[in-house]
């Protein structure tokens, strides 16, 4: 009997047959059941069905029933969500809600107790190296070698990803992020905003299928933050998919196509920012904290509480 997997999309779960597992760990999936009809793809030809249907149906990242535990405590409890191709997806939550544990499991930095993570069709638990090669990561605080020059850092990290860049390509890349004039400066001489722009450039130098951004604009001034938002949108316009965590509800509302709110290890909701606001506009918990027009921050506090988390 063929192996099946469950795919979550738009809040609906559907069964798929694993038509083929390639050597690189990627999976060809075919919806189950497939009903033969004139002009349709035969259920006997699993590979053809998968090739025809997966691009429109499968998200770039599918997380199903993810559970992460530290001893008896469940930091993440059966969390499921999907990121669509070409989407900027925000994962929001208070301190200690389970965001970092969820990200760490996706990045392959910790082993979940249970659940499935599929990145671009690759089971990251069964094929962690192939999955990691398809993601780029920018952390909240990135510390490159302080004495290395910017062009040297770009060449070094591109090489680690197996990407060979010419001097001309490095100059063009730095020009695109406004750092062409800083190419021969050591990293330690860059401002915070310049460091974050460089970090974002290096995170996508290998053209990853999914970019993970962990509070990328924390500590930046408004001008630098807006400039980084522009870079993130440009990456999406070039076909990138992005998972973003942030404590700034203004940022989430401005740049994210959809957001998920997690608290106490449980996923509370997944909506577009505007739909989330409309859905909870008259929620008494939200009205109690709103000051004027309801914002995403009001909804976030209404759903997760007003108490300060450490």
VOBA-1610 file (N, C-alpha, C; in pm, whole numbers, padded with zeros to 5 digits, always signed):
BEGIN
Unk+00086-00119+00000Unk+00000+00000+00000Unk+00089+00123+00000Unk+00061+00224-00084Unk+00148+00341-00093Unk+00145+00423+00035Unk+00259+00487+00067Unk+00269+00574+00183Unk+00191+00702+00157Unk+00120+00752+00259Unk+00045+00875+00246Unk+00092+00977+00348Unk+00073+01104+00315Unk+00102+01213+00409Unk-00018+01306+00411Unk-00030+01383+00518Unk-00137+01481+00530Unk-00080+01620+00505Unk-00145+01698+00418Unk-00100+01833+00385Unk-00206+01932+00432Unk-00160+02032+00511Unk-00250+02136+00562Unk-00243+02257+00471Unk-00358+02303+00424Unk-00364+02422+00338Unk-00494+02496+00365Unk-00480+02626+00397Unk-00597+02710+00424Unk-00688+02648+00531Unk-00625+02588+00632Unk-00701+02531+00742Unk-00763+02396+00711Unk-00744+02344+00590Unk-00799+02216+00551Unk-00688+02112+00534Unk-00712+01991+00582Unk-00615+01883+00570Unk-00658+01788+00458Unk-00562+01750+00372Unk-00593+01660+00262Unk-00485+01554+00253Unk-00524+01432+00217Unk-00430+01320+00207Unk-00365+01318+00069Unk-00234+01289+00068Unk-00159+01276-00057Unk-00080+01146-00055Unk-00067+01086-00172Unk+00015+00967-00188Unk+00157+01009-00223Unk+00256+00945-00158Unk+00396+00969-00193Unk+00425+00889-00319Unk+00425+00957-00434Unk+00445+00891-00562Unk+00590+00849-00581Unk+00682+00933-00529Unk+00825+00902-00545Unk+00905+00982-00443Unk+01009+00922-00388Unk+01105+00995-00305Unk+01237+00999-00380Unk+01280+01121-00415Unk+01401+01136-00494Unk+01525+01119-00406Unk+01641+01107-00473Unk+01766+01089-00401Unk+01799+01208-00313Unk+01756+01330-00352Unk+01786+01448-00272Unk+01688+01467-00157Unk+01596+01373-00140Unk+01502+01379-00028Unk+01370+01444-00060Unk+01355+01507-00176Unk+01229+01571-00210Unk+01125+01465-00244Unk+00998+01501-00224Unk+00888+01407-00246Unk+00801+01454-00361Unk+00759+01359-00443Unk+00656+01385-00543Unk+00525+01334-00485Unk+00426+01423-00471Unk+00300+01389-00407Unk+00187+01389-00508Unk+00092+01299-00489Unk-00028+01295-00571Unk-00149+01296-00478Unk-00248+01380-00502Unk-00367+01383-00416Unk-00435+01247-00412Unk-00492+01211-00298Unk-00561+01084-00281Unk-00705+01111-00233Unk-00807+01050-00291Unk-00796+00963-00408Unk-00796+01045-00537Unk-00744+00984-00643Unk-00749+01045-00776Unk-00855+00972-00857Unk-00955+01045-00901Unk-01064+00984-00976Unk-01039+00998-01124Unk-01030+00886-01193Unk-01007+00890-01337Unk-01129+00949-01407Unk-01105+01040-01499Unk-01212+01102-01577Unk-01154+01145-01709Unk-01240+01161-01810Unk-01189+01202-01941Unk-01109+01330-01931Unk-00989+01329-01989Unk-00906+01447-01993Unk-00827+01471-01868Unk-00840+01383-01765Unk-00766+01402-01642Unk-00649+01305-01638Unk-00565+01323-01537Unk-00447+01238-01523Unk-00485+01109-01455Unk-00441+00999-01507Unk-00473+00868-01451Unk-00413+00850-01313Unk-00488+00787-01223Unk-00437+00761-01089Unk-00321+00664-01092Unk-00308+00589-01201Unk-00197+00493-01211Unk-00065+00563-01235Unk-00070+00685-01288Unk+00054+00757-01319Unk+00081+00859-01209Unk+00129+00810-01096Unk+00152+00895-00980Unk+00248+01008-01007Unk+00354+00980-01080Unk+00453+01084-01107Unk+00394+01197-01189Unk+00316+01164-01291Unk+00256+01268-01373Unk+00155+01350-01293Unk+00078+01281-01208Unk-00019+01353-01126Unk+00050+01449-01032Unk+00159+01403-00970Unk+00231+01489-00876Unk+00289+01610-00947Unk+00352+01587-01061Unk+00415+01697-01133Unk+00312+01800-01176Unk+00191+01753-01211Unk+00089+01844-01260Unk+00022+01923-01149Unk+00009+01862-01029Unk-00075+01920-00928Unk-00001+01981-00811Unk+00117+01933-00775Unk+00186+01983-00657Unk+00220+02131-00664Unk+00269+02187-00775Unk+00306+02327-00776Unk+00194+02420-00731Unk+00067+02387-00760Unk-00043+02473-00723Unk-00095+02445-00583Unk-00061+02328-00525Unk-00123+02287-00401Unk-00029+02289-00281Unk+00095+02253-00300Unk+00185+02235-00187Unk+00253+02366-00152Unk+00249+02402-00022Unk+00320+02520+00024Unk+00470+02494+00029Unk+00547+02603+00041Unk+00692+02590+00049Unk+00733+02527+00181Unk+00655+02553+00287Unk+00681+02493+00419Unk+00550+02441+00476Unk+00552+02315+00516Unk+00436+02253+00579Unk+00478+02197+00714Unk+00420+02251+00818Unk+00447+02206+00955Unk+00321+02139+01007Unk+00332+02013+01049Unk+00214+01938+01092Unk+00238+01875+01229Unk+00150+01909+01323Unk+00149+01848+01456Unk+00287+01852+01523Unk+00355+01965+01510Unk+00489+01980+01567Unk+00481+01993+01718Unk+00555+01907+01787Unk+00561+01909+01932Unk+00706+01910+01977Unk+00739+02010+02060Unk+00874+02022+02116Unk+00860+02024+02267Unk+00933+01937+02334Unk+00923+01926+02480Unk+01061+01938+02544Unk+01065+02003+02658Unk+01184+02010+02741Unk+01149+01942+02873Unk+01186+01814+02884Unk+01141+01738+02999Unk+00990+01724+02994Unk+00922+01750+03105Unk+00775+01737+03106Unk+00703+01855+03043Unk+00773+01966+03017Unk+00709+02085+02964Unk+00705+02083+02812Unk+00587+02105+02756Unk+00570+02114+02612Unk+00579+02261+02570Unk+00690+02295+02506Unk+00708+02433+02459Unk+00626+02458+02333Unk+00609+02354+02251Unk+00528+02360+02130Unk+00437+02238+02131Unk+00307+02259+02120Unk+00211+02150+02140Unk+00124+02130+02015Unk+00167+02036+01930Unk+00089+01995+01812Unk+00055+02115+01722Unk+00154+02195+01689Unk+00135+02313+01606Unk+00139+02276+01458Unk+00045+02328+01381Unk+00040+02304+01237Unk+00016+02435+01163Unk+00092+02458+01057Unk+00067+02572+00969Unk+00141+02548+00839Unk+00108+02629+00739Unk+00170+02618+00608Unk+00207+02756+00557Unk+00321+02768+00492Unk+00361+02892+00428Unk+00352+02871+00277Unk+00278+02958+00211Unk+00260+02946+00066Unk+00382+02998-00007Unk+00398+02954-00129Unk+00509+03001-00211Unk+00490+03150-00244Unk+00597+03226-00227Unk+00592+03369-00253Unk+00523+03449-00145Unk+00511+03392-00025Unk+00438+03457+00084Unk+00535+03506+00192Unk+00500+03620+00255Unk+00566+03665+00376Unk+00474+03629+00492Unk+00519+03538+00576Unk+00437+03480+00682Unk+00496+03519+00817Unk+00415+03580+00904Unk+00464+03623+01034Unk+00425+03525+01144Unk+00521+03486+01226Unk+00495+03403+01343Unk+00510+03493+01466Unk+00398+03518+01534Unk+00394+03614+01642Unk+00361+03545+01774Unk+00415+03599+01881Unk+00384+03545+02013Unk+00463+03618+02120Unk+00414+03617+02245Unk+00489+03678+02355Unk+00615+03599+02385Unk+00700+03652+02472Unk+00817+03578+02516Unk+00773+03447+02580Unk+00842+03339+02545Unk+00810+03209+02602Unk+00690+03141+02542Unk+00639+03195+02430Unk+00517+03138+02371Unk+00544+03012+02290Unk+00670+02994+02243Unk+00704+02878+02162Unk+00758+02914+02025Unk+00775+03045+01997Unk+00825+03087+01866Unk+00966+03035+01840Unk+01055+03059+01935Unk+01195+03020+01915Unk+01209+02869+01900Unk+01135+02793+01980Unk+01141+02647+01969Unk+01088+02600+01835Unk+00983+02666+01785Unk+00929+02631+01653Unk+01031+02660+01545Unk+01092+02778+01550Unk+01194+02814+01452Unk+01313+02719+01459Unk+01356+02687+01581Unk+01473+02599+01597Unk+01446+02461+01539Unk+01323+02414+01554Unk+01289+02283+01496Unk+01289+02290+01344Unk+01237+02399+01288Unk+01237+02416+01142Unk+01380+02426+01089Unk+01466+02497+01162Unk+01605+02514+01120Unk+01688+02388+01141Unk+01634+02291+01214Unk+01709+02169+01241Unk+01805+02180+01357Unk+01785+02282+01443Unk+01875+02303+01557Unk+01834+02221+01678Unk+01711+02173+01680Unk+01668+02082+01786Unk+01576+01977+01727Unk+01568+01865+01795Unk+01487+01753+01748Unk+01351+01757+01816Unk+01244+01772+01739Unk+01111+01774+01801Unk+01072+01637+01854Unk+00983+01638+01949Unk+00934+01511+02004Unk+00850+01436+01901Unk+00775+01511+01822Unk+00693+01450+01717Unk+00654+01557+01618Unk+00593+01513+01507Unk+00549+01604+01404Unk+00629+01591+01276Unk+00583+01662+01173Unk+00644+01657+01042Unk+00672+01799+00993Unk+00790+01817+00933Unk+00827+01945+00872Unk+00872+01916+00729Unk+00798+01967+00632Unk+00833+01951+00491Unk+00875+02086+00435Unk+00997+02096+00389Unk+01047+02218+00328Unk+01069+02194+00180Unk+00989+02258+00098Unk+00997+02240-00047Unk+00989+02092-00085Unk+00903+02019-00014Unk+00883+01877-00041Unk+00979+01784+00029Unk+01075+01837+00105Unk+01176+01755+00172Unk+01140+01740+00319Unk+01139+01616+00366Unk+01116+01589+00508Unk+01243+01626+00584Unk+01237+01735+00660Unk+01359+01787+00724Unk+01409+01696+00837Unk+01323+01613+00891Unk+01369+01521+00996Unk+01441+01401+00937Unk+01397+01358+00819Unk+01462+01244+00755Unk+01583+01287+00672Unk+01580+01409+00620Unk+01688+01458+00533Unk+01728+01599+00577Unk+01785+01612+00696Unk+01813+01746+00750Unk+01911+01828+00668Unk+02013+01765+00611Unk+02112+01842+00535Unk+02053+01901+00408Unk+01970+01821+00338Unk+01907+01872+00217Unk+01811+01986+00250Unk+01741+01975+00362Unk+01648+02080+00401Unk+01723+02208+00437Unk+01831+02196+00514Unk+01907+02315+00554Unk+01965+02388+00432Unk+02003+02311+00331Unk+02061+02373+00211Unk+01959+02459+00137Unk+01830+02439+00164Unk+01726+02513+00095Unk+01671+02629+00177Unk+01734+02657+00291Unk+01687+02770+00370Unk+01799+02870+00397Unk+01760+02995+00411Unk+01851+03100+00453Unk+01802+03155+00585Unk+01894+03193+00672Unk+01857+03236+00807Unk+01926+03368+00840Unk+01849+03464+00888Unk+01905+03586+00943Unk+01857+03599+01087Unk+01952+03603+01179Unk+01920+03611+01320Unk+01904+03757+01362Unk+01847+03774+01484Unk+01828+03908+01537Unk+01961+03982+01550Unk+02063+03912+01597Unk+02196+03971+01611Unk+02296+03882+01539Unk+02356+03934+01435Unk+02452+03857+01357Unk+02591+03915+01378Unk+02685+03830+01415Unk+02820+03877+01441Unk+02917+03808+01347Unk+02948+03874+01236Unk+03050+03823+01146Unk+03189+03858+01203Unk+03293+03803+01143Unk+03429+03830+01189Unk+03455+03980+01177Unk+03479+04045+01291Unk+03480+04191+01298Unk+03590+04255+01215Unk+03705+04185+01194Unk+03817+04245+01123Unk+03812+04220+00972Unk+03728+04128+00930Unk+03720+04098+00787Unk+03651+04212+00713Unk+03697+04236+00591Unk+03632+04337+00508Unk+03502+04280+00452Unk+03412+04372+00416Unk+03280+04331+00373Unk+03286+04237+00252Unk+03366+04271+00152Unk+03376+04188+00033Unk+03431+04050+00068Unk+03522+04043+00169Unk+03577+03915+00211Unk+03471+03829+00280Unk+03386+03894+00358Unk+03278+03821+00425Unk+03181+03763+00323Unk+03146+03844+00223Unk+03054+03797+00119Unk+03113+03677+00046Unk+03239+03687+00007Unk+03303+03577-00066Unk+03313+03452+00022Unk+03345+03470+00151Unk+03359+03357+00242Unk+03228+03282+00257Unk+03120+03353+00287Unk+02994+03285+00315Unk+02929+03234+00187Unk+02950+03300+00076Unk+02902+03245-00050Unk+02971+03111-00077Unk+03102+03105-00050Unk+03175+02981-00068Unk+03125+02870+00021Unk+03087+02904+00145Unk+03033+02803+00237Unk+02903+02744+00184Unk+02829+02824+00109Unk+02705+02776+00047Unk+02731+02710-00089Unk+02857+02707-00132Unk+02890+02647-00261Unk+02864+02739-00377Unk+02859+02871-00351Unk+02833+02970-00455Unk+02963+03044-00484Unk+03006+03042-00609Unk+03128+03114-00649Unk+03088+03248-00711Unk+03131+03356-00647Unk+03098+03490-00695Unk+03222+03558-00751Unk+03207+03621-00867Unk+03315+03701-00923Unk+03321+03834-00850Unk+03431+03907-00868Unk+03443+04039-00807Unk+03332+04131-00857Unk+03297+04117-00984Unk+03191+04199-01041Unk+03057+04167-00975Unk+03030+04040-00951Unk+02904+04001-00887Unk+02897+04051-00744Unk+03008+04049-00673Unk+03011+04099-00536Unk+02981+04248-00534Unk+03044+04323-00624Unk+03021+04467-00632Unk+02874+04496-00665Unk+02818+04422-00759Unk+02678+04443-00796Unk+02586+04413-00678Unk+02617+04306-00605Unk+02535+04269-00490Unk+02540+04374-00381Unk+02659+04425-00353Unk+02673+04529-00250Unk+02608+04659-00295Unk+02615+04687-00425Unk+02549+04808-00476Unk+02398+04799-00456Unk+02343+04680-00474Unk+02198+04661-00462Unk+02149+04687-00320Unk+02235+04669-00220Unk+02194+04693-00082Unk+02256+04821-00025Unk+02312+04902-00114Unk+02364+05030-00072Unk+02495+05025+00003Unk+02575+04921-00019Unk+02701+04906+00054Unk+02822+04900-00039Unk+02804+04944-00162Unk+02915+04939-00256Unk+03035+05018-00203Unk+03009+05134-00142Unk+03117+05216-00092Unk+03181+05165+00035Unk+03122+05059+00094Unk+03175+05003+00219Unk+03250+04872+00195Unk+03269+04832+00072Unk+03322+04700+00039Unk+03456+04671+00105Unk+03539+04774+00123Unk+03673+04753+00177Unk+03682+04790+00325Unk+03568+04815+00387Unk+03566+04843+00531Unk+03554+04713+00610Unk+03612+04707+00730Unk+03588+04590+00816Unk+03446+04593+00870Unk+03393+04476+00901Unk+03256+04463+00946Unk+03227+04550+01068Unk+03322+04562+01157Unk+03299+04635+01282Unk+03271+04784+01260Unk+03303+04836+01143Unk+03281+04977+01115Unk+03143+05008+01056Unk+03065+04904+01032Unk+02931+04926+00978Unk+02833+04966+01089Unk+02733+05045+01052Unk+02626+05077+01146Unk+02536+04955+01164Unk+02445+04962+01262Unk+02354+04849+01285Unk+02269+04818+01164Unk+02218+04923+01099Unk+02136+04902+00980Unk+02215+04842+00867Unk+02339+04887+00848Unk+02424+04832+00742Unk+02456+04685+00770Unk+02480+04652+00897Unk+02509+04512+00933Unk+02391+04422+00902Unk+02269+04469+00930Unk+02151+04389+00902Unk+02127+04374+00752Unk+02154+04477+00674Unk+02139+04466+00529Unk+02239+04366+00473Unk+02362+04369+00525Unk+02462+04273+00481Unk+02421+04131+00519Unk+02373+04114+00642Unk+02330+03983+00688Unk+02218+03927+00603Unk+02123+04013+00564Unk+02013+03969+00480Unk+02063+03929+00342Unk+02156+04004+00287Unk+02213+03972+00156Unk+02282+03835+00159Unk+02359+03809+00264Unk+02430+03682+00274Unk+02332+03566+00296Unk+02223+03593+00368Unk+02124+03487+00394Unk+02057+03437+00267Unk+02056+03520+00160Unk+01990+03478+00036Unk+02089+03462-00079Unk+02220+03460-00048Unk+02320+03454-00154Unk+02312+03324-00232Unk+02258+03218-00170Unk+02246+03088-00236Unk+02105+03063-00289Unk+02023+03170-00295Unk+01887+03161-00351Unk+01806+03053-00280Unk+01785+03066-00148Unk+01713+02962-00073Unk+01565+02957-00107Unk+01505+02840-00086Unk+01362+02826-00109Unk+01283+02901-00002Unk+01338+02907+00119Unk+01270+02973+00230Unk+01371+03055+00309Unk+01333+03178+00341Unk+01417+03267+00421Unk+01352+03282+00558Unk+01429+03256+00665Unk+01381+03271+00802Unk+01444+03396+00862Unk+01360+03489+00906Unk+01407+03614+00964Unk+01361+03622+01109Unk+01456+03625+01202Unk+01425+03630+01344Unk+01445+03772+01395Unk+01334+03846+01406Unk+01336+03986+01452Unk+01444+04066+01381Unk+01437+04075+01249Unk+01546+04136+01171Unk+01564+04284+01192Unk+01459+04354+01238Unk+01470+04500+01251Unk+01480+04545+01396Unk+01499+04452+01489Unk+01509+04489+01631Unk+01627+04585+01651Unk+01601+04697+01717Unk+01706+04792+01749Unk+01741+04889+01639Unk+01674+04879+01523Unk+01705+04970+01412Unk+01621+05097+01421Unk+01675+05207+01369Unk+01600+05331+01364Unk+01493+05320+01255Unk+01394+05410+01255Unk+01283+05399+01158Unk+01328+05396+01013Unk+01429+05475+00977Unk+01475+05477+00839Unk+01536+05342+00799Unk+01620+05288+00887Unk+01682+05158+00857Unk+01579+05047+00854Unk+01479+05057+00943Unk+01374+04955+00945Unk+01295+04957+00815Unk+01256+05075+00770Unk+01179+05084+00645Unk+01262+05036+00526Unk+01392+05065+00528Unk+01478+05020+00418Unk+01485+04867+00414Unk+01492+04806+00533Unk+01496+04660+00539Unk+01363+04600+00495Unk+01253+04667+00528Unk+01123+04621+00479Unk+01122+04617+00327Unk+01180+04719+00267Unk+01187+04723+00121Unk+01267+04607+00065Unk+01377+04572+00130Unk+01458+04459+00085Unk+01380+04328+00097Unk+01306+04313+00206Unk+01227+04191+00226Unk+01120+04179+00116Unk+01054+04289+00086Unk+00952+04287-00020Unk+01016+04256-00155Unk+01135+04310-00179Unk+01204+04282-00306Unk+01236+04133-00319Unk+01278+04070-00209Unk+01307+03926-00211Unk+01181+03849-00247Unk+01067+03891-00190Unk+00942+03823-00223Unk+00905+03843-00369Unk+00925+03963-00421Unk+00892+03991-00561Unk+00979+03910-00656Unk+01097+03871-00609Unk+01187+03789-00689Unk+01153+03639-00678Unk+01046+03607-00606Unk+01002+03468-00595Unk+01033+03403-00463Unk+01087+03478-00366Unk+01122+03421-00238Unk+01002+03401-00147Unk+01017+03312-00049Unk+00915+03289+00054Unk+00982+03316+00188Unk+00910+03379+00280Unk+00974+03430+00400Unk+00891+03397+00524Unk+00960+03345+00627Unk+00902+03326+00760Unk+00967+03428+00852Unk+00885+03516+00910Unk+00933+03629+00987Unk+00880+03622+01130Unk+00967+03639+01229Unk+00922+03658+01366Unk+00954+03801+01406Unk+00864+03862+01481Unk+00885+04000+01523Unk+00797+04029+01643Unk+00844+04121+01729Unk+00762+04172+01838Unk+00693+04301+01798Unk+00721+04350+01677Unk+00661+04474+01629Unk+00535+04441+01550Unk+00420+04471+01609Unk+00294+04446+01539Unk+00278+04541+01420Unk+00339+04660+01431Unk+00339+04752+01316Unk+00411+04686+01198Unk+00524+04622+01225Unk+00599+04556+01120Unk+00521+04440+01061Unk+00460+04359+01146Unk+00382+04245+01098Unk+00266+04291+01011Unk+00199+04397+01054Unk+00085+04447+00977Unk+00129+04508+00845Unk+00250+04565+00842Unk+00298+04632+00721Unk+00351+04537+00616Unk+00418+04429+00657Unk+00490+04347+00559Unk+00436+04206+00540Unk+00357+04155+00635Unk+00316+04013+00628Unk+00187+03994+00550Unk+00183+03892+00467Unk+00060+03854+00398Unk-00035+03786+00495Unk+00018+03698+00578Unk-00060+03632+00683Unk+00025+03625+00809Unk-00042+03614+00924Unk+00028+03598+01050Unk-00037+03485+01129Unk+00046+03417+01209Unk-00002+03317+01303Unk+00037+03364+01442Unk-00054+03353+01536Unk-00026+03389+01675Unk-00017+03263+01758Unk+00095+03247+01828Unk+00118+03131+01912Unk+00132+03177+02056Unk+00076+03100+02149Unk+00088+03133+02291Unk+00078+03004+02372Unk+00165+02995+02472Unk+00171+02874+02556Unk+00185+02747+02472Unk+00260+02759+02361Unk+00289+02643+02278Unk+00177+02603+02183Unk+00068+02678+02182Unk-00048+02643+02100Unk-00074+02752+01997Unk-00105+02712+01875Unk-00137+02809+01770Unk-00281+02856+01790Unk-00297+02988+01812Unk-00430+03042+01839Unk-00508+03072+01712Unk-00440+03128+01610Unk-00511+03168+01489Unk-00412+03195+01377Unk-00458+03183+01254Unk-00380+03219+01135Unk-00471+03293+01039Unk-00438+03419+01012Unk-00521+03504+00926Unk-00432+03608+00859Unk-00489+03679+00762Unk-00422+03801+00715Unk-00434+03903+00829Unk-00341+03999+00839Unk-00353+04099+00946Unk-00487+04170+00946Unk-00536+04209+00827Unk-00663+04281+00821Unk-00780+04193+00860Unk-00779+04066+00816Unk-00888+03975+00853Unk-00888+03949+01003Unk-00769+03942+01061Unk-00759+03920+01205Unk-00817+04037+01282Unk-00789+04158+01234Unk-00844+04278+01297Unk-00996+04278+01284Unk-01047+04251+01164Unk-01192+04251+01142Unk-01261+04144+01225Unk-01199+04028+01235Unk-01259+03916+01307Unk-01274+03945+01455Unk-01178+04019+01511Unk-01176+04040+01657Unk-01204+04185+01695Unk-01253+04264+01600Unk-01275+04407+01626Unk-01368+04429+01746Unk-01469+04345+01759Unk-01568+04363+01867Unk-01550+04265+01982Unk-01437+04195+01983Unk-01406+04105+02094Unk-01386+04189+02220Unk-01456+04159+02329Unk-01442+04239+02451Unk-01298+04250+02501Unk-01220+04142+02482Unk-01081+04145+02526Unk-01000+04246+02445Unk-01034+04258+02318Unk-00965+04353+02231Unk-01012+04496+02257Unk-01143+04515+02272Unk-01195+04648+02299Unk-01141+04705+02429Unk-01113+04616+02525Unk-01065+04660+02656Unk-00926+04722+02649Unk-00846+04682+02549Unk-00708+04733+02539Unk-00690+04832+02425Unk-00791+04844+02338Unk-00778+04932+02222Unk-00787+05078+02263Unk-00707+05158+02196Unk-00713+05304+02215Unk-00744+05366+02079Unk-00871+05383+02052Unk-00910+05432+01920Unk-00933+05317+01824Unk-00895+05336+01698Unk-00912+05233+01596Unk-00835+05107+01632Unk-00900+04990+01618Unk-00837+04863+01656Unk-00721+04833+01562Unk-00608+04794+01620Unk-00488+04759+01544Unk-00454+04613+01567Unk-00356+04564+01492Unk-00310+04426+01511Unk-00252+04409+01651Unk-00187+04511+01703Unk-00132+04502+01839Unk-00243+04486+01942Unk-00355+04555+01923Unk-00468+04540+02014Unk-00520+04396+02012Unk-00531+04340+01893Unk-00579+04202+01880Unk-00480+04106+01946Unk-00352+04128+01922Unk-00247+04042+01980Unk-00256+04043+02133Unk-00264+04161+02194Unk-00271+04171+02339Unk-00402+04114+02391Unk-00511+04139+02318Unk-00638+04084+02359Unk-00639+03932+02364Unk-00572+03869+02268Unk-00570+03722+02261Unk-00468+03659+02354Unk-00357+03729+02379Unk-00249+03667+02458Unk-00236+03724+02599Unk-00309+03832+02629Unk-00306+03888+02763Unk-00212+04007+02775Unk-00231+04084+02880Unk-00154+04207+02900Unk-00034+04190+02991Unk-00022+04075+03056Unk+00087+04057+03151Unk+00221+04051+03079Unk+00323+04103+03144Unk+00458+04104+03087Unk+00520+03966+03101Unk+00579+03916+02993Unk+00645+03785+02994Unk+00797+03804+02995Unk+00867+03722+03071Unk+01014+03726+03074Unk+01070+03626+02975
//
